[in-house]
Amino acid sequence: MADIVLGVGTSHTPQISVPWAEWPNLGRTQEPSPHIPDDLDAQLQPEVFQRRHAAAQAAITQLGQVLRAADLDAIVIFGDDQHEQFDDGNMPAVAIYHGAQFSLKRREPSSRTPPWMAVEEQNWERTQPEYPNHQALAEYLIGALSEQDFDITRCSRLREGIGIGHAFSFLYRRLWPDCQVPIVPVMVNTYYPPNQPTPKRCYELGRALRRAVGSWSGGQRVAVMASGGLSHIVIDEPLDRQLLDALSSKDTQALCNFPRALLKGGTSEALNWIAVAGAAEHLKMTLIDYIPGYRTPPSTGCAMTFAYWN
């Protein structure tokens, strides 16, 4: 029988890979945060940008080391699909890819490509043409979660020319480019109403997945990973701290009752962290870093967060 021996949580924002001075001003079309820090002007200085960007690189390096040292048989990744595999014509709440392998999504360069995208790609690690998906575990989880009353959409093919979505490719582009541990992508619709799972449903999904892994005989050591978050494009530090406090204290009630109405846009990726909390509730969380990456006066940016459970 297998055990979940490791949990990982990581932001996947391009802000991790792009020096912040090269980002456009995203504040023109954003409403200001209700929680703008009193010292925001001081936080928008170039030396702060540089220090926080360096901290994000250090956190990524540490998470990669944690993954490599875990001696894993499989990695189950909770991530959101942002119209990469699905669109509004077909948008499941939860889907699992059960093909044998996948490629990474590639951008086609054009004259319309923003300069920061080119910089981001330059800072990605060198990746391989294909990576292994754990087809056997994926199919087992689809059946086992269905037996636990979760309606799971299954897909054996990815969209032509698209490859695996950004939430899953981040593992290879920044954390562990030569990873040959097969993964299982669990695509959670965090973004698009009206069928996003509730925080409680995500927590219970993680719990159900842990039970399923416990009865799987195809390996022994499994990791779960949350990709995305925390608050962005407008940073909400109190909301982030509320989530991190609940995660670190294993406050199941607080996680299940997390304010869904505030989980808009990319901030909704907190649901992936809540799913990992359910799957790793028997493990202790270690917060590597929380980096409120403010970039503009309306408090736009990304609160980058890195943690693990073991």
N, C-alpha and C positions, 0 to 999 in steps of 0.2 A: 504494500500500500504506500501511497505517496503522502508527503506533507508539504504544506506551504512553509518554507524556511526563510523567506525573505520578502519584504515589501519595499517598493521604491516609489517615490513621488518626485516628479520633476516638471518644472515649467518647460515649454518648448517654443517660447516666443522667439521670433527672429532677433529680438533685442539682445539675446544672449550672444549671437554671432556677429552682430553689426555694431561697431563703435557708435555710441549714441550721437555724437556730433554729426554723423552722416545720415541721420534719420530726418525725414520731412517733419514739418510742424503739423502734428495731427490735431492741434487744439482748435483749429478754425471751425470745425464742424461738430465739436463735442460740447455737451453741457458740462459746466464745472462740477466737480465732486462736492457733495455736502460736507466733506471732511478734509478740506484743504489744510495742510499743516501750516502753523504760524511761521515756520522758518522755510517755506517753500523756495523763496528766492535764493537762500543759501544752498538749498539742495539742487539748484539748477546750474551750479557752477561747473566749469569743465573739469576741475580737479576731483569733484565728487563723482561726475560721470566716469572718469577714469578709474577711480577707486572701486566703484560698484561694479563696473564692467569686469575688472580684474577679480573681484570676489566671485562673480558668476562663473568665471573660467575655473577658479579653484574648486568650486562646488561641483561642477561638471566632472572635473578630474577625479574628485573623491568618489562620486557616485559610480563612475566607471570602474574604479578599483574595487568598490564594494561588490559590484556585479561579477567581476572576474573572479573574485576570491570565493564565491558562493558555491562553486562546483554544481551547477544547475543541470537538470534534465529538460526543463522547459521554462518559458517565461510567458505568462498570460498578461496581456497589456490591455487596460481599459483606456480607450481614447475616443474622441469624438470625430465624426466624419462631417466635414464642411463641404458638402456637395461634391465630394470626390468620387465616392461609389454610388451615393444615393442623391436624389433630388426630391422636390415636392411632389413629383408624380409617384414616388415610391420611397417613403421615409419610415423605416421601422424604428421602433423604440430601442430595441437591442438586436444586434446582428453579430454573428460569428462567421468569420471566413475559415473554410475548411478545405482549401486547396493544398497542394503539396509544396508549393514554393511561391515566391513573389519577387517582383522587382520594385525599385524605389521610383516614386514619381519624379519625373524630370521636367524642368521648365524649358520651353522653347524660346530662345532669346529673340527679341525683336526690338525695333526702335522705340516701342512703347514700354519696355521693361524699365521700371524705376531703378535708378542707380543703386539704391540700398539692397535690392534683390541680388544684384551681381556681387556686391560685397559679401552678402550672407553666404552665397554659394562658394565663394572663394575661401571662406572660413569653415566650410564643412570638411569633415575628414574624407579621405579617399575611400569610396565604398566599392562593393563588389556588384557584378551584374545581377546576381540573384542570391536570395537568402532562403533558408528552410523554414517552412511553416510546419507546425506539429499537427499534421492531418489527423492522426489517430486520437490525440488528446482533444482536438477541436470537435471531432465527431462524438467522442465520448461525452464531452461537456454539453453539447447540444441536446443529446438524449437525457443526460442526468438532470440538467436544469429544467427540461420539459417535464420530467417526472416530478419535479418540485414546483410545478405550476407556473413556471416562467415561459412566456411565449417568445421563443427565440427564432428569429429569421436566420436562415442559413444561406450562404452563398459560396459556391465552389470556384467562381471565376471573378476576377476583378475587371473593371472597365478597361477596354482596349486602349493602350497607350497612356494610361493613368498611373498604374502601379499602386502600391499600398499608400495610404494617406499619410499626411505629414505628422499626425500624432504618433504613428507607429515607426515611421522612418527616422524619427529623432534618435531612437536608440542607436542606430548605425551612423548617422551623420555627426553625432557629437559624443555619445557616451561610449560606444564599443563598436567601432567600424568593422572589426574582423570577427564579430560574434557569429558563432556557428551553433549556438544553442537555439533550437527551434522555438518559435513563438506561436501564440494563439491570439489573434487580434479580436477583441471584443469591442464592437463599435456601439457606443452609447449615444443616443440622440440628445445631447445636452443643449443644443442650440435652438432648434426649430419647433415652435409651438404648432399644434396644441398637444403633441403626444410625448413631451419629455418625461422621463421617469422622475418621480419625486425623490427627494433625498432619502426618505425611508425605503423606497423601492430599491434604490441603488445600494443602500447598506445591506438590505436583505439579499440582493443579488450577490454581493460579495460573500456573505455568509453561506449562501447556497452553493456558490462555487467552491468554497473551502470544503464543504461536506462532500461535494462531487470529487474533488481532487483526492480526498481521503480514502475513497473507494476505488481509485484508479490504480491498476496494477502495471501500467506501462512505464513507470519510472518511480523515483523516490524523492527527488528534491525539485520543488517548483517555486518559482518566484511570481509575485504579482506586481504590476507596475501601473501607476497612474500618470498619464501624460497630459500636461496642460495646466493652465491657471497660474497664479491665483487671479486676483482682480485685475482687469484690464478691459477696455482701453483707458477708462477712467479708474484710477486707483482708489480703493476703499480700504484703508488700513484697519479700521475697527472691524470690518467684516472679515478680513483675512485673519486677524488675531482671534476673533471669535471661533473661526474654523480650526485654527492651529491649536488653540487651547482645548477644544473638544477632542481633537485627534490625539493630542499628547496625553490627555487624562482619560481616554477611552470612555468618554461621556456619550453613551449610545443614544440616550434621549435627546441630547442637544444636536447630535448629528442627524438623527431621523427627523427632527423638527427644525432643521436649518431653514432660514427664510428663503424659500424658493423664489419669491417675487423679486428678490435682489440679484438672482443669478441670471443676469442678462448678458447676451453676447459671449465673449470669451470668459467672463467671470463664471459662466455656467460650468466650465470645466472642473470646478470644485466637486462636481458630482462624481468624477472619476476618482478623486481622492477619497470620497466617502465610500465608494465601492471597495477600494483597497482597504480602508479601515475595517469594513466588515469581514473581508477575507483574511486580514492579518490581525484580528482582534486578540489573538493569543500571543502576539509579539509586542515588543516595546518599541515605540517610535523614538528616533533620534533626529532632531532638526539640525541639518547642516547649516542652513542659512535662509534668512528671509530678507530680500533685497527690494525695497520699494523704489522701483526705477522710474522716478519722475523725469519727464523730458520737457514739459511745457507748462506755462503758467496756469492753464485750466486743470492741472494735475493729471494730464494724460501720460500714459506709459504702461508699464507692466510690473506688477509685484511678483518678482521671480522668487521661487521657493524650491528648496531641495531638501529631501528627507529620506530616511529609510527605516524599516522595521526589521528587527531580528531578535 
